[in-house]
Amino acid sequence: MSLFLRIACQERLDAVGLANYHVQIDESSKVLQIVGECGQTLTNITGIRMSRMAPPMREIDLAVDLFDSFLAKHTGTFKEFIAAKAKADQVKIPDKFKALQQTELYQDYSKNWSLKFVPKAYIFKNEKSYTSQVSDEGRLKLSPPDVNVLKNPEKAAQLIQGLTAEEFKEIQSWVDAVQVYTKALARKEELLKTLNSCEI
């Protein structure tokens, strides 16, 4: 790929907050792409197709003009994506707990999270085989009651006698953190999908 094309486009990427990205020409389709540091494609710009991997200067100049138009049209979306990506990169699912014992994080085939644990009340009774769990949607499974800690926190606290206040608070915090994590990833993916459908 031409270094002239990459350098000219880099100035424009830097101006819209995409300094950690660069352009390249896709080898098979000859379409201009914006890619990240690890070579992961952010978006393909299907309206900018080069004739070959090392295009002549006239073609580079035209591609840079079209790239300017593309960035001007979608600057807001790119800035939203950068903010959403930064947020998604910062949030994480908690995996260390003070009050909950014998914890295990689990993700099913649909990418839904759950946290398994053994309530202290059952550990003291030597019933270590008993495992409770809470889903990323807040569904808490204990014996006997099943209750949603997001929808009915007060009722849940009254119904659950096998949990200490500290355990219950930590469960609520975990569910809240997973909700933030899930929403941040969903927003990032939504904006990425939008960018991949952008036209010049």
C-alpha positions as CSV (number, residue, x, y, z in Angstrom):
1,M,0.0,0.0,0.0
2,S,1.1,3.5,-0.7
3,L,2.7,5.4,2.2
4,F,1.5,8.6,0.7
5,L,-2.1,7.5,1.0
6,R,-1.6,6.3,4.6
7,I,0.1,9.5,5.7
8,A,-2.4,11.8,4.0
9,C,-5.3,9.9,5.6
10,Q,-3.6,9.8,9.0
11,E,-3.8,13.5,9.4
12,R,-7.5,13.4,8.8
13,L,-8.0,10.5,11.3
14,D,-6.0,12.4,14.0
15,A,-8.3,15.4,13.5
16,V,-11.4,13.4,14.3
17,G,-9.9,11.6,17.4
18,L,-8.9,8.4,15.6
19,A,-5.2,8.7,16.2
20,N,-4.9,5.1,17.2
21,Y,-6.3,4.0,13.8
22,H,-4.9,4.0,10.3
23,V,-6.0,3.2,6.8
24,Q,-5.1,0.3,4.6
25,I,-6.2,-1.2,1.4
26,D,-7.9,-4.6,1.7
27,E,-5.9,-7.0,-0.4
28,S,-8.8,-8.9,-1.9
29,S,-11.4,-6.1,-2.5
30,K,-9.0,-3.1,-2.8
31,V,-11.5,-1.2,-0.6
32,L,-10.0,1.4,1.8
33,Q,-10.4,0.3,5.4
34,I,-9.9,2.0,8.8
35,V,-8.1,-0.4,11.1
36,G,-7.0,-0.4,14.7
37,E,-3.6,-1.0,16.3
38,C,-3.9,-4.8,16.1
39,G,-5.1,-4.7,12.5
40,Q,-8.8,-5.3,13.4
41,T,-11.0,-3.6,10.8
42,L,-13.1,-0.8,12.2
43,T,-14.9,-0.1,8.9
44,N,-14.7,-0.7,5.2
45,I,-15.3,2.3,3.1
46,T,-16.9,0.7,0.1
47,G,-17.1,3.9,-1.8
48,I,-13.3,4.2,-2.0
49,R,-12.0,1.3,-4.1
50,M,-8.5,1.4,-5.4
51,S,-7.3,-0.1,-8.6
52,R,-4.3,-1.8,-7.0
53,M,-2.4,-2.0,-3.7
54,A,0.1,0.7,-4.8
55,P,-2.2,3.2,-6.6
56,P,-0.9,6.2,-8.7
57,M,-0.8,9.7,-7.2
58,R,-3.9,10.9,-9.1
59,E,-5.9,8.0,-7.5
60,I,-4.4,8.7,-4.1
61,D,-5.5,12.4,-4.3
62,L,-9.1,11.4,-5.3
63,A,-9.2,8.8,-2.5
64,V,-8.1,11.4,0.1
65,D,-10.8,13.8,-1.1
66,L,-13.4,11.1,-0.8
67,F,-12.0,10.1,2.6
68,D,-12.4,13.8,3.7
69,S,-16.0,13.7,2.7
70,F,-16.6,10.4,4.5
71,L,-15.0,11.6,7.7
72,A,-16.9,15.0,7.6
73,K,-20.2,13.1,7.1
74,H,-19.6,10.6,10.0
75,T,-17.4,12.5,12.4
76,G,-20.1,12.5,15.1
77,T,-20.5,8.7,14.8
78,F,-16.8,8.2,15.1
79,K,-16.6,10.4,18.2
80,E,-19.5,8.5,19.8
81,F,-17.8,5.2,18.9
82,I,-14.5,6.3,20.5
83,A,-16.3,7.3,23.7
84,A,-18.4,4.1,23.8
85,K,-15.3,2.0,23.2
86,A,-13.4,3.8,26.0
87,K,-16.3,3.1,28.4
88,A,-16.6,-0.5,27.3
89,D,-12.9,-1.0,27.7
90,Q,-13.1,0.4,31.3
91,V,-16.0,-1.6,32.6
92,K,-15.7,-5.2,33.7
93,I,-17.6,-7.9,35.5
94,P,-16.6,-8.1,39.1
95,D,-14.9,-11.4,39.9
96,K,-13.6,-10.7,43.5
97,F,-16.0,-10.7,46.4
98,K,-15.7,-10.1,50.2
99,A,-19.0,-11.4,51.5
100,L,-19.9,-14.1,48.9
101,Q,-18.2,-17.5,49.4
102,Q,-17.1,-20.1,46.9
103,T,-18.0,-17.9,43.9
104,E,-17.9,-18.9,40.2
105,L,-18.7,-16.8,37.2
106,Y,-20.4,-18.6,34.3
107,Q,-21.4,-17.5,30.8
108,D,-23.8,-19.6,28.8
109,Y,-23.9,-20.1,25.0
110,S,-26.1,-17.0,24.6
111,K,-23.4,-14.9,26.4
112,N,-25.6,-14.4,29.5
113,W,-23.7,-14.2,32.8
114,S,-24.5,-15.8,36.1
115,L,-22.7,-15.8,39.5
116,K,-22.8,-19.0,41.5
117,F,-22.1,-18.9,45.2
118,V,-22.7,-20.7,48.5
119,P,-24.5,-18.6,51.1
120,K,-22.6,-18.4,54.4
121,A,-25.7,-19.8,56.2
122,Y,-25.3,-23.0,54.3
123,I,-21.5,-23.2,54.7
124,F,-21.9,-23.1,58.5
125,K,-24.4,-26.0,58.2
126,N,-21.9,-28.0,56.2
127,E,-24.1,-28.0,53.2
128,K,-21.3,-26.9,50.8
129,S,-22.9,-28.8,47.9
130,Y,-25.8,-26.3,47.9
131,T,-25.1,-23.6,45.3
132,S,-27.2,-20.5,44.7
133,Q,-26.9,-18.3,41.7
134,V,-27.9,-14.9,40.4
135,S,-28.3,-14.1,36.7
136,D,-27.1,-11.0,34.9
137,E,-30.8,-10.0,34.7
138,G,-31.2,-10.1,38.5
139,R,-32.9,-13.4,38.9
140,L,-31.7,-14.9,42.2
141,K,-32.2,-18.6,42.8
142,L,-32.2,-19.8,46.3
143,S,-34.2,-22.4,48.1
144,P,-37.1,-21.8,48.3
145,P,-37.8,-18.3,46.8
146,D,-36.9,-17.1,43.3
147,V,-37.0,-13.3,43.2
148,N,-35.8,-10.6,40.9
149,V,-33.4,-8.3,42.8
150,L,-33.6,-5.6,40.2
151,K,-37.4,-5.4,40.1
152,N,-38.2,-6.1,43.8
153,P,-35.2,-5.3,46.0
154,E,-37.1,-4.7,49.2
155,K,-39.3,-7.8,48.8
156,A,-36.2,-9.8,47.9
157,A,-34.4,-8.6,51.0
158,Q,-37.4,-9.7,53.2
159,L,-37.9,-13.1,51.5
160,I,-34.3,-14.1,51.6
161,Q,-33.5,-15.3,55.0
162,G,-30.5,-17.4,54.0
163,L,-28.4,-14.4,53.0
164,T,-26.6,-11.9,55.2
165,A,-27.1,-8.2,54.4
166,E,-23.6,-8.0,53.1
167,E,-24.1,-11.0,50.8
168,F,-27.3,-9.4,49.4
169,K,-25.7,-6.0,48.9
170,E,-22.8,-7.7,47.0
171,I,-25.2,-9.6,44.8
172,Q,-27.0,-6.3,44.0
173,S,-23.7,-4.6,43.2
174,W,-22.7,-7.5,40.9
175,V,-26.0,-7.4,39.0
176,D,-25.7,-3.6,38.6
177,A,-22.1,-3.9,37.3
178,V,-23.0,-6.6,34.8
179,Q,-25.9,-4.4,33.6
180,V,-23.5,-1.5,33.0
181,Y,-21.0,-3.8,31.3
182,T,-23.6,-5.3,29.0
183,K,-25.0,-1.9,28.0
184,A,-21.6,-0.5,27.3
185,L,-20.7,-3.4,25.1
186,A,-24.0,-3.3,23.3
187,R,-23.6,0.4,22.6
188,K,-20.1,-0.1,21.3
189,E,-21.4,-2.9,19.0
190,E,-24.3,-0.8,17.8
191,L,-22.1,2.1,16.8
192,L,-19.6,-0.3,15.1
193,K,-22.5,-1.7,13.1
194,T,-23.5,1.8,12.2
195,L,-20.0,2.6,11.1
196,N,-19.8,-0.5,8.9
197,S,-22.9,0.6,7.1
198,C,-21.8,4.2,6.5
199,E,-21.5,5.5,3.0
200,I,-19.7,8.4,1.5
